[in-house]
Amino acid sequence: MSFSALRAPLRNARVANPLKRVSPFPKAQFRASFARNYSTPPPAGEAAKSSSTGLYLGLGGAAAAGLAYFFFATDSGKETGTSVKSGVQSAKVAANFVPTKEDYIKVYNKIAQVIDDAGEYDDGSYGPVLVRLAWHASGTYDKDSKTGGSNYATMRFEPESLHGANAGLKVARDLMGQVKQEFPWISYGDLWTLAGVAAIQEMAGPHIPWRPGRIDGFAAQATPDGRLPDATQGADHLRNIFYRMGFNDQEIVALSGAHALGRCHRDRSGFEGPWTFSPTTVTNDYFKLLFNESWVWKKWDGPKQLEDKKTKSLMMLPTDYVLVQDRSFKKYAKQYAESQDLWFKDFSSAVSRLFELGVPTSQWVSSEPWIMPTVEEQEASKEKK
Ligand code: CCH
């Protein structure tokens, strides 16, 4: 497949100056001032609810493949009982229903609608927080023990939902809970990763090859705290974390470019602010800004982070900044700053792999990942017919 086919078209014209980009979403126009410290207060009882709502034993693509249910792995009698009941409900749905790619496209479209329907939330889009959900669900993978990853969607359960790194993700899990009600046959792991794919593609990023097959598991399959990166650390830590998942230096840098999107929230991670001026559009601005701006340590009462000297409105985490300090990382960061096409290509394949971590090959419903068409591409193809 040629790379141009991988790349989702931009919805709207962009302004050449990266510091003055126009967001493709009218609603998501970036706020000119950063007067608000954070946009969305933390929901009460973060994660407490999701851990009980998440017991539904989704089957998704795995059901389509005729895989067995995971009735045996259990934490408590209550959980087993609820899961078996949910499993029976799923089985009823699944008995007469084998989802096709068209069905997954319907879920994709619903997610795209939810992303855009964000009102005053952050920069007018739920896209970035959904990308973070998909990444945190997948990034717990350990290649040696073959534990963690996106297969069992264990972030539905405590204590994983309460791990410090997952603060704020209840927003995203609750949103996907709504989508799940409309499409009860999809597994949470498939739903969350498909949401990450839809968010990247609908925010003008590259296509991310994706396929269904994840199954929902139990709290017992959750991974211990500490598997996701700590933003206060350096290059060695990044390597330890990402090598454990099976990624190399180039892929670490490519994946980090996701910080073109979204922002840090004081009440979630303790850090504050966006990385780029267009946090709802996938661009290589993150890399450009790392090289083109002067970054200085922010003087404040929060954790150590950098700010751009010129506008003091953008931020970089210590782990972002090591990408231009470490020699090996810097080489790739420079290439991505110089070519958005190259970054799109590498980002697409690294994210696709990330979202598949921890899923046994036998579970996939198709031998090759699918390209899910964007909403715009679907409309264009309808018009042609
Ligand atoms: Fe990240 N990320 N991330 N990140 N991240 C944060 C937010 C987002 C680290 C730390 C943070 C990836 C890698 C890393 C997103 C995607 C990816 C925040 C702020 C911290 C801290 C959370 C808050 O306060 O809301 C560290 C350290 C690493 C090390 O590599 C990778 C990889 C990806 C995806 C491929 C996205 C998107 C956000 C924005 C979320 C939002 O709500 O706006």
Residues whose N, C-alpha, C, O or C-beta is under 5 A from the ligand:
A	BS01	CCH	P128 V129 V131 R132 W135 G168 P229 D230 A231 L255 S256 A258 L261 G262 R263 C264 H265 R268 S269 G270 F271 T319
